[in-house]
Amino acid sequence: MWRWCAYVSGVLLIGVALAALPSVMIVESYVGGSAVHGYKQDGRFFVNPGHSRPVVEVSGSTWGFVFWLERIWPLLVLVPLFVGLSLWMYGKGPNWKPPPVPRGDLPPWFLWSCLVSGVGTVAGAYLCWRLTGTPWITMLVGSILFYISTLTVAGWYSRALRRQQSMAESATPIDSFFESLEK
């Protein structure tokens, strides 16, 4: 029971780390720029969007939030990721099997599924941009589509490797039986 709870907690923390990954880009796009590259002057707060665009004035609380988010962002991603990976590995237990050794070349269906998922992600993000015209919503939708397509393709490939390993293990007794008949 404890291992199962550790496993689920680890998976949830890895999900938190993946959700925090695009957070700075989305918040900066929503606010209008970076507070780290912005400045404070006479009680007024400015964020710098970069790329030779004019600075944007924001409230003090917004500037402070963006500033500290940009500063602690690596911790927001790395701490949940490493703790989640540790709990996930502990939850697998001592008898977990290592992943099977992949073949030397990738199967053609895997390459096609990578291409289709990449094109689908770009097309979905472009469609979102055309419908909303809002950069932060487009970034959010694009990152969600990227995660969904990446996890789907990785799951398919992992399942194919496990199936290949189980077929190789089940073929071993039959091969040894036929070898014994030949002798």
VMD Tcl script that draws the C-alpha trace (Angstrom):
set ca {
  {0.00 0.00 0.00}
  {2.82 2.42 0.89}
  {4.62 1.69 -2.35}
  {1.48 2.31 -4.33}
  {0.95 5.66 -2.56}
  {4.58 6.59 -3.23}
  {4.18 5.61 -6.87}
  {1.02 7.69 -7.34}
  {2.53 10.64 -5.44}
  {5.63 10.45 -7.63}
  {3.58 10.46 -10.81}
  {1.57 13.45 -9.53}
  {4.73 15.39 -8.65}
  {6.17 14.68 -12.10}
  {2.91 16.06 -13.51}
  {3.32 19.19 -11.36}
  {6.85 19.66 -12.71}
  {5.60 19.29 -16.29}
  {2.82 21.79 -15.63}
  {5.30 24.28 -14.14}
  {7.65 24.00 -17.12}
  {5.88 26.48 -19.44}
  {4.55 28.68 -16.61}
  {7.09 31.49 -16.95}
  {6.58 31.81 -20.70}
  {2.82 31.92 -20.29}
  {2.85 34.44 -17.44}
  {5.37 36.71 -19.20}
  {3.25 36.62 -22.34}
  {0.12 37.43 -20.35}
  {1.72 40.31 -18.42}
  {3.56 41.73 -21.40}
  {7.20 41.10 -20.58}
  {9.90 40.10 -18.14}
  {10.23 41.72 -14.74}
  {13.84 40.56 -14.38}
  {14.73 42.59 -17.46}
  {12.31 45.36 -16.45}
  {12.86 48.03 -13.81}
  {11.33 50.11 -11.00}
  {11.37 53.88 -11.22}
  {9.70 56.45 -8.93}
  {7.20 53.93 -7.54}
  {6.23 52.74 -11.02}
  {6.94 49.23 -12.28}
  {7.84 48.27 -15.84}
  {8.29 44.93 -17.59}
  {10.43 44.56 -20.68}
  {8.95 42.47 -23.51}
  {12.27 42.43 -25.36}
  {12.73 42.35 -29.13}
  {12.91 46.18 -29.30}
  {9.33 46.60 -28.11}
  {8.45 49.38 -25.68}
  {8.35 48.62 -21.97}
  {4.96 48.06 -20.34}
  {3.85 49.56 -17.03}
  {2.25 47.11 -14.59}
  {1.13 47.21 -10.97}
  {3.61 46.61 -8.17}
  {2.03 43.29 -7.16}
  {2.08 42.01 -10.74}
  {5.70 43.06 -11.17}
  {6.66 41.35 -7.88}
  {4.81 38.16 -8.81}
  {6.48 37.93 -12.23}
  {9.89 38.83 -10.78}
  {9.79 36.10 -8.13}
  {8.26 33.56 -10.51}
  {11.17 34.10 -12.91}
  {13.67 33.81 -10.06}
  {12.33 30.61 -8.48}
  {11.20 28.93 -11.70}
  {14.07 26.39 -11.76}
  {13.10 25.28 -8.26}
  {9.44 25.04 -9.25}
  {10.40 22.53 -11.92}
  {13.43 20.67 -10.54}
  {12.33 20.03 -6.94}
  {8.99 18.35 -7.80}
  {10.68 16.50 -10.66}
  {13.46 14.96 -8.56}
  {11.20 14.20 -5.59}
  {8.61 12.73 -7.97}
  {11.20 10.57 -9.72}
  {12.49 9.34 -6.36}
  {9.01 8.44 -5.13}
  {8.16 6.87 -8.47}
  {11.25 4.66 -8.40}
  {10.60 3.72 -4.76}
  {7.01 2.88 -5.64}
  {8.12 0.48 -8.34}
  {9.63 -1.72 -5.64}
  {12.69 -3.93 -5.54}
  {11.41 -6.46 -8.10}
  {10.68 -4.09 -10.96}
  {12.01 -5.13 -14.32}
  {14.30 -2.77 -16.20}
  {12.94 -1.57 -19.53}
  {13.62 -3.93 -22.41}
  {16.55 -3.27 -24.69}
  {15.27 -1.59 -27.85}
  {16.09 -2.87 -31.29}
  {18.91 -1.28 -33.23}
  {16.60 0.63 -35.59}
  {13.32 2.34 -34.83}
  {10.18 0.83 -36.37}
  {8.66 2.83 -39.23}
  {5.34 3.27 -37.40}
  {7.19 5.03 -34.57}
  {8.78 7.53 -36.93}
  {5.44 8.20 -38.61}
  {3.68 8.64 -35.27}
  {6.37 11.16 -34.21}
  {5.81 13.07 -37.44}
  {2.02 13.01 -37.09}
  {2.13 14.11 -33.44}
  {4.52 16.97 -34.28}
  {2.38 18.16 -37.17}
  {-0.75 17.83 -35.00}
  {0.81 19.87 -32.22}
  {1.89 22.65 -34.57}
  {-1.46 22.62 -36.38}
  {-3.39 22.77 -33.10}
  {-1.28 25.64 -31.78}
  {-1.66 27.50 -35.09}
  {-5.42 26.96 -35.05}
  {-5.55 28.28 -31.50}
  {-3.55 31.33 -32.57}
  {-5.88 31.98 -35.49}
  {-9.00 31.60 -33.30}
  {-7.88 33.57 -30.24}
  {-4.92 35.70 -31.31}
  {-3.74 35.64 -27.70}
  {-0.13 34.52 -27.22}
  {-0.47 33.11 -23.70}
  {-3.47 30.95 -24.62}
  {-1.62 29.69 -27.68}
  {1.41 28.78 -25.54}
  {-0.79 26.99 -23.02}
  {-2.64 25.00 -25.69}
  {0.59 24.22 -27.54}
  {2.30 22.90 -24.42}
  {-0.74 20.77 -23.51}
  {-0.86 19.33 -27.04}
  {2.90 18.68 -26.91}
  {2.59 16.78 -23.62}
  {-0.37 14.73 -24.81}
  {1.24 13.75 -28.11}
  {4.64 13.00 -26.54}
  {3.18 10.84 -23.79}
  {0.96 9.00 -26.29}
  {3.83 8.15 -28.64}
  {6.10 7.18 -25.73}
  {3.35 4.94 -24.33}
  {2.87 3.21 -27.68}
  {6.60 2.62 -28.05}
  {6.90 1.36 -24.48}
  {4.00 -1.04 -25.04}
  {5.60 -2.29 -28.26}
  {8.91 -2.94 -26.45}
  {7.15 -4.81 -23.63}
  {5.19 -6.87 -26.15}
  {8.42 -7.63 -28.03}
  {10.09 -8.71 -24.78}
  {7.17 -10.91 -23.73}
  {7.12 -12.61 -27.15}
  {10.87 -13.21 -26.91}
  {10.48 -14.71 -23.42}
  {7.58 -16.92 -24.47}
  {9.49 -18.11 -27.56}
  {12.42 -19.36 -25.48}
  {10.83 -22.62 -24.20}
  {9.58 -23.52 -27.67}
  {12.99 -22.88 -29.20}
  {14.66 -25.03 -26.57}
  {12.07 -27.79 -27.22}
  {12.82 -27.80 -30.94}
  {16.56 -27.71 -30.26}
  {16.21 -30.79 -28.06}
  {14.33 -32.59 -30.83}
  {17.06 -31.86 -33.36}
  {19.73 -33.44 -31.13}
}
mol new
graphics top color blue
foreach p $ca { graphics top sphere $p radius 0.5 }
foreach p [lrange $ca 0 end-1] q [lrange $ca 1 end] { graphics top cylinder $p $q radius 0.2 }
display resetview
